[in-house]
Amino acid sequence: MSIDRLSADAWNERYLTKDMGWDKGQCAPPLARMLAAHLVPTGAHVAIVGAGRGFEALEAVRQGYRVTAIDFAPEAIRAMHEGMTATGLSFEALQADVFTLHQSHPKAFDAVVEHTCYCAIDPSTRDEYVTAIAGALKPGGALLGLFYNHGRPGGPPFDTTEADVRARFSSFDFERFVRAPDSFPGRSGEEWEAVLRLRE
Ligand SMILES: C[S@@+](CC[C@H](N)C(=O)[O-])C[C@H]1O[C@@H](n2cnc3c(N)ncnc32)[C@H](O)[C@@H]1O
């Protein structure tokens, strides 16, 4: 596996060349449902990590949250601004490395939304990802996640098993961890819908 393939430049190139098989042009239905369920209160500050073109961010704004969407690829940030212009909705689009979130935003967020970011990073850095997410959440904050468990070797996307998530997110209580019933076609039965709560 080449680490270069996982760099900001590499992801940016994928946006520039439209090599974006992950991008369905809309918020993932399980996350739209979870955001609408207001598992965190309206007005809560929600971070969307590895936010891509910002479809989850726009949906979170529609549901009344204050949103900071983070991605390290400049083309993703540009696309997020396009989405804001097209919809008239607004949120903070932040070009930054997710792994620094606990340093730039310590205990800042009521919730973090995870969608195909965990499977996009080098699996050997997953513990660092969890440190960054946990450090950026307020105590009692929630992780609303959709984890991709496709069972195939290689990546990205790198496979994410239930055992992996349960072991690494040990500082969280698992309020929900089920197969998402309403995944995008082609991902049915391959996604874990997760609501994890950072222990106080
Ligand atoms: C597979 S895409 C998913 C995008 C979006 N969540 C979606 O589902 O449409 C992974 C995204 O994570 C971003 N990403 C990967 N590693 C990152 C990091 N360390 N910091 C910030 N963004 C990262 C990439 O630039 C890319 O936009």
The ligand as an SDF file (V2000), in Angstrom:
LIG
                    3D

 27 29  0  0  0  0  0  0  0  0999 V2000
  -14.0540    8.4880    0.4030 C   0  0  0  0  0  0  0  0  0  0  0  0
  -14.0770   10.2250    0.5320 S   0  0  0  0  0  0  0  0  0  0  0  0
  -15.6280   10.4970    1.3870 C   0  0  0  0  0  0  0  0  0  0  0  0
  -16.1770   11.8990    1.2610 C   0  0  0  0  0  0  0  0  0  0  0  0
  -17.5570   12.0750    1.8880 C   0  0  0  0  0  0  0  0  0  0  0  0
  -17.5660   11.7170    3.2780 N   0  0  0  0  0  0  0  0  0  0  0  0
  -18.5720   11.2430    1.1290 C   0  0  0  0  0  0  0  0  0  0  0  0
  -18.9330   10.1580    1.6100 O   0  0  0  0  0  0  0  0  0  0  0  0
  -18.9810   11.6700    0.0270 O   0  0  0  0  0  0  0  0  0  0  0  0
  -12.9010   10.5230    1.8400 C   0  0  0  0  0  0  0  0  0  0  0  0
  -12.7160   11.9900    2.1070 C   0  0  0  0  0  0  0  0  0  0  0  0
  -11.8960   12.1310    3.2680 O   0  0  0  0  0  0  0  0  0  0  0  0
  -10.9370   13.1310    3.0350 C   0  0  0  0  0  0  0  0  0  0  0  0
   -9.8050   12.8100    3.9060 N   0  0  0  0  0  0  0  0  0  0  0  0
   -9.0600   11.6820    3.9280 C   0  0  0  0  0  0  0  0  0  0  0  0
   -8.1170   11.7490    4.8880 N   0  0  0  0  0  0  0  0  0  0  0  0
   -8.2870   12.9490    5.4950 C   0  0  0  0  0  0  0  0  0  0  0  0
   -7.6120   13.6180    6.5560 C   0  0  0  0  0  0  0  0  0  0  0  0
   -6.5640   13.0300    7.1790 N   0  0  0  0  0  0  0  0  0  0  0  0
   -8.0410   14.8340    6.9220 N   0  0  0  0  0  0  0  0  0  0  0  0
   -9.0820   15.4250    6.2800 C   0  0  0  0  0  0  0  0  0  0  0  0
   -9.7540   14.8570    5.2530 N   0  0  0  0  0  0  0  0  0  0  0  0
   -9.3620   13.6240    4.8720 C   0  0  0  0  0  0  0  0  0  0  0  0
  -10.6360   13.0510    1.5460 C   0  0  0  0  0  0  0  0  0  0  0  0
  -10.0990   14.2430    1.0250 O   0  0  0  0  0  0  0  0  0  0  0  0
  -12.0100   12.7400    0.9850 C   0  0  0  0  0  0  0  0  0  0  0  0
  -12.7300   13.9080    0.6870 O   0  0  0  0  0  0  0  0  0  0  0  0
  1  2  1  0
  2  3  1  0
  2 10  1  0
  3  4  1  0
  4  5  1  0
  5  6  1  0
  5  7  1  0
  7  8  2  0
  7  9  1  0
 10 11  1  0
 11 12  1  0
 11 26  1  0
 12 13  1  0
 13 14  1  0
 13 24  1  0
 14 15  1  0
 14 23  1  0
 15 16  2  0
 16 17  1  0
 17 18  1  0
 17 23  2  0
 18 19  1  0
 18 20  2  0
 20 21  1  0
 21 22  2  0
 22 23  1  0
 24 25  1  0
 24 26  1  0
 26 27  1  0
M  CHG  2   2   1   9  -1
M  END
$$$$
